[in-house]
Amino acid sequence: MKRFSRLFSELDATTSTNEKVEALTRYFAEAPAADAAWAVYFLAGGKPRRW
């Protein structure tokens, strides 16, 4: 979760497309597959379900 938080902060801190792509590339190179899948879900606008 800390890795995703850092990614989100990096994405939010810049308007540069190149810097965003670099941050995403670093994240997906390091993150476990399950974490990467959740990151894609949340970054694409997914929201946790309410039970």
Backbone as CSV, one residue per row, in Angstrom:
resi,resn,N_x,N_y,N_z,CA_x,CA_y,CA_z,C_x,C_y,C_z
1,MET,0.819,-1.188,0.000,0.000,0.000,0.000,0.867,1.258,0.000
2,LYS,2.011,1.208,0.674,2.901,2.367,0.694,3.416,2.665,-0.709
3,ARG,3.673,1.615,-1.463,4.165,1.791,-2.830,3.108,2.503,-3.680
4,PHE,1.854,2.109,-3.541,0.772,2.751,-4.299,0.590,4.197,-3.841
5,SER,0.681,4.441,-2.555,0.555,5.805,-2.040,1.640,6.704,-2.616
6,ARG,2.839,6.173,-2.692,3.946,6.941,-3.267,3.674,7.224,-4.752
7,LEU,3.183,6.213,-5.481,2.836,6.401,-6.892,1.786,7.489,-7.038
8,PHE,0.736,7.412,-6.253,-0.343,8.389,-6.349,0.177,9.796,-6.072
9,SER,1.039,9.925,-5.083,1.622,11.232,-4.761,2.468,11.757,-5.908
10,GLU,3.252,10.874,-6.513,4.083,11.281,-7.646,3.219,11.726,-8.821
11,LEU,2.151,11.002,-9.093,1.263,11.360,-10.204,0.570,12.693,-9.941
12,ASP,0.188,12.912,-8.709,-0.528,14.125,-8.341,0.388,15.350,-8.319
13,ALA,1.657,15.138,-8.119,2.597,16.244,-7.945,3.095,16.847,-9.258
14,THR,2.767,16.231,-10.380,3.295,16.723,-11.647,2.213,16.808,-12.713
15,THR,2.430,17.694,-13.662,1.550,17.764,-14.830,2.259,17.213,-16.059
16,SER,3.519,16.848,-15.895,4.317,16.323,-17.001,3.912,14.886,-17.325
17,THR,3.509,14.680,-18.559,3.141,13.327,-18.987,4.329,12.384,-18.879
18,ASN,5.504,12.856,-19.270,6.702,12.000,-19.213,7.008,11.567,-17.785
19,GLU,6.883,12.471,-16.824,7.141,12.119,-15.429,6.095,11.130,-14.919
20,LYS,4.856,11.292,-15.343,3.809,10.346,-14.939,4.077,8.963,-15.508
21,VAL,4.471,8.918,-16.768,4.786,7.626,-17.403,5.966,6.965,-16.697
22,GLU,6.975,7.745,-16.348,8.134,7.201,-15.630,7.727,6.651,-14.263
23,ALA,6.864,7.378,-13.547,6.399,6.913,-12.234,5.610,5.618,-12.372
24,LEU,4.745,5.552,-13.369,3.954,4.339,-13.594,4.851,3.165,-13.990
25,THR,5.829,3.434,-14.834,6.756,2.380,-15.256,7.521,1.821,-14.066
26,ARG,8.022,2.702,-13.211,8.739,2.253,-11.999,7.818,1.419,-11.114
27,TYR,6.597,1.909,-10.906,5.665,1.205,-10.023,5.382,-0.207,-10.541
28,PHE,5.023,-0.306,-11.828,4.645,-1.615,-12.364,5.834,-2.557,-12.500
29,ALA,7.039,-2.037,-12.565,8.231,-2.890,-12.596,8.510,-3.500,-11.222
30,GLU,8.118,-2.783,-10.153,8.422,-3.223,-8.788,7.274,-3.947,-8.095
31,ALA,6.051,-3.579,-8.420,4.887,-4.060,-7.665,4.562,-5.522,-7.976
32,PRO,4.125,-6.256,-6.956,3.625,-7.613,-7.200,2.386,-7.553,-8.106
33,ALA,2.126,-8.620,-8.817,1.036,-8.641,-9.800,-0.316,-8.260,-9.192
34,ALA,-0.622,-8.773,-8.015,-1.913,-8.478,-7.388,-2.031,-6.986,-7.049
35,ASP,-0.956,-6.403,-6.547,-0.961,-4.974,-6.242,-1.096,-4.149,-7.516
36,ALA,-0.410,-4.563,-8.565,-0.480,-3.854,-9.836,-1.902,-3.895,-10.398
37,ALA,-2.564,-5.024,-10.263,-3.940,-5.140,-10.751,-4.866,-4.186,-9.995
38,TRP,-4.715,-4.105,-8.685,-5.524,-3.169,-7.889,-5.204,-1.730,-8.271
39,ALA,-3.949,-1.439,-8.532,-3.564,-0.082,-8.924,-4.250,0.312,-10.225
40,VAL,-4.261,-0.585,-11.196,-4.946,-0.301,-12.460,-6.422,-0.044,-12.199
41,TYR,-7.035,-0.868,-11.372,-8.457,-0.722,-11.055,-8.746,0.654,-10.453
42,PHE,-7.982,1.048,-9.454,-8.229,2.335,-8.790,-7.868,3.521,-9.681
43,LEU,-6.773,3.431,-10.406,-6.376,4.540,-11.274,-7.344,4.716,-12.445
44,ALA,-8.044,3.657,-12.810,-9.039,3.731,-13.885,-10.395,4.214,-13.375
45,GLY,-10.477,4.507,-12.079,-11.716,5.058,-11.538,-12.565,4.077,-10.754
46,GLY,-12.057,2.873,-10.547,-12.798,1.888,-9.757,-12.904,2.302,-8.303
47,LYS,-13.980,1.888,-7.697,-14.191,2.205,-6.278,-14.501,0.916,-5.516
48,PRO,-14.091,0.869,-4.247,-14.404,-0.319,-3.453,-15.925,-0.460,-3.301
49,ARG,-16.369,-1.685,-3.308,-17.810,-1.939,-3.139,-18.207,-1.747,-1.686
50,ARG,-19.378,-1.261,-1.497,-19.931,-1.144,-0.143,-20.836,-2.333,0.087
51,TRP,-20.621,-3.007,1.146,-21.428,-4.201,1.444,-22.591,-3.851,2.272
